[in-house]
Amino acid sequence: MIEIVGGGLIGLSCAWELGRRGIEAVVYERDPLGVGSASWAGAGMIAPHGEAFPDEEWRQIGVESARLYPGFVAAVGGNIDFRPASEGVDGQVDPRDLLRELSKQVRTVQRDVTSLAECNGEQVVVCAGAWASQLAMPVAVEPVKGYLLAWDHFPPGTLPDILRHGETYIFQRQHGRVIAGSNEERVGFDRQIDAAQVAAVLQRARALWPPLADKEPDAVWFGFRPATADGRPVIRRIDARVVAAYGHYRNGILLAPWTAAWVADEVQRQLTK
Ligand SMILES: Cc1cc2nc3c(=O)[nH]c(=O)nc-3n(C[C@H](O)[C@H](O)[C@H](O)COP(=O)(O)OP(=O)(O)OC[C@H]3O[C@@H](n4cnc5c(N)ncnc54)[C@H](O)[C@@H]3O)c2cc1C
């Protein structure tokens, strides 16, 4: 049995990919709805072109993961709001759709893993996002809080493309919801909504897309991006039993299919040794 700690998009995708290859996996997630995860909060841009990467190698991995996305979404199946990236143009996916569809196909157990010593699987995969440092991982990760704002009353198709300026972006889900973000705050796991931060994102969004000027958002939420000091994800074998896949920072939704394939290859290799 393969044990996966963390049921955000990375953990669920790894478990799903292992399952596809006939390898049984269980996901331990402390929050059954995934509502506290970065993945639930994320915008879902598949943005190898518009996003920042720590270096060219990671941008290329981003391009490769964007290429894997259509096959990934089709294989997961169900009802997923997805627009593929194409040459020079970023795509988007609703990460909550992916979490829901993957959860139907993956065995998840509600459990708060306080130490890897509690796990006794043949292989253990740490997909604990911004919380991975609590599991004594060798590379520290820090939560970087970011807000998103949403408006529900625009007709579908109002905004065909992602609008971007600096750290501000606005795009529309297929069913009509317009989403604007974001900001970056290093305030630990602070779960308060900070009105000043929200007002600043709102002001930038209205400057970028004037139709928002007279409309208050219908929803506001935040998430904790998992950030390492050098911005590089930690996707590597730790020891004969433990594999890490955390620290995806601003690109974890983009990088999910590539990460799942890498982890499944690595676990498979170890099992057949
Ligand atoms: C506002 C915002 C916008 C974003 N926009 C984008 C975007 O447009 N495109 C993109 O690619 N990425 C985006 N991201 C980044 C992306 O959301 C993350 O990189 C990605 O979701 C990380 O996934 P994960 O599964 O590693 O972590 P998470 O989704 O945070 O999941 C980790 C899970 O592990 C669980 N967990 C942790 N420790 C334990 C434990 N000890 N025991 C049990 N369970 C545990 C947590 O409860 C959590 O559910 C955005 C993030 C934010 C906050």
The ligand as a Gaussian input file, in Angstrom:
#p B3LYP/6-31G(d) Opt

LIG

0 1
 C       -4.907000      32.608000      -4.511000
 C       -4.172000      31.513000      -5.210000
 C       -4.179000      31.432000      -6.598000
 C       -3.498000      30.408000      -7.239000
 N       -3.585000      30.331000      -8.605000
 C       -2.946000      29.321000      -9.248000
 C       -3.081000      29.206000     -10.660000
 O       -3.778000      29.987000     -11.300000
 N       -2.411000      28.187000     -11.283000
 C       -1.626000      27.299000     -10.600000
 O       -1.044000      26.417000     -11.220000
 N       -1.505000      27.376000      -9.253000
 C       -2.143000      28.383000      -8.578000
 N       -2.020000      28.491000      -7.220000
 C       -1.099000      27.580000      -6.523000
 C       -1.717000      26.233000      -6.303000
 O       -2.998000      26.389000      -5.753000
 C       -0.817000      25.392000      -5.365000
 O        0.518000      25.380000      -5.814000
 C       -1.311000      23.954000      -5.336000
 O       -2.690000      23.924000      -5.074000
 C       -0.573000      23.146000      -4.286000
 O       -1.219000      21.899000      -4.204000
 P       -0.842000      20.864000      -3.054000
 O       -1.715000      19.689000      -3.226000
 O        0.631000      20.704000      -2.996000
 O       -1.192000      21.666000      -1.698000
 P       -2.626000      21.924000      -1.061000
 O       -3.644000      22.100000      -2.107000
 O       -2.469000      23.003000      -0.034000
 O       -2.942000      20.545000      -0.339000
 C       -2.203000      20.106000       0.759000
 C       -3.174000      19.332000       1.623000
 O       -2.438000      18.607000       2.587000
 C       -3.192000      18.540000       3.776000
 N       -2.255000      18.253000       4.840000
 C       -1.132000      18.936000       5.140000
 N       -0.471000      18.358000       6.137000
 C       -1.198000      17.258000       6.481000
 C       -1.017000      16.252000       7.476000
 N        0.052000      16.275000       8.266000
 N       -1.951000      15.280000       7.586000
 C       -3.033000      15.285000       6.767000
 N       -3.251000      16.206000       5.809000
 C       -2.338000      17.192000       5.677000
 C       -3.820000      19.918000       3.872000
 O       -4.970000      19.904000       4.705000
 C       -4.138000      20.217000       2.428000
 O       -5.468000      19.865000       2.099000
 C       -2.753000      29.455000      -6.509000
 C       -2.761000      29.512000      -5.121000
 C       -3.478000      30.516000      -4.471000
 C       -3.491000      30.534000      -2.963000

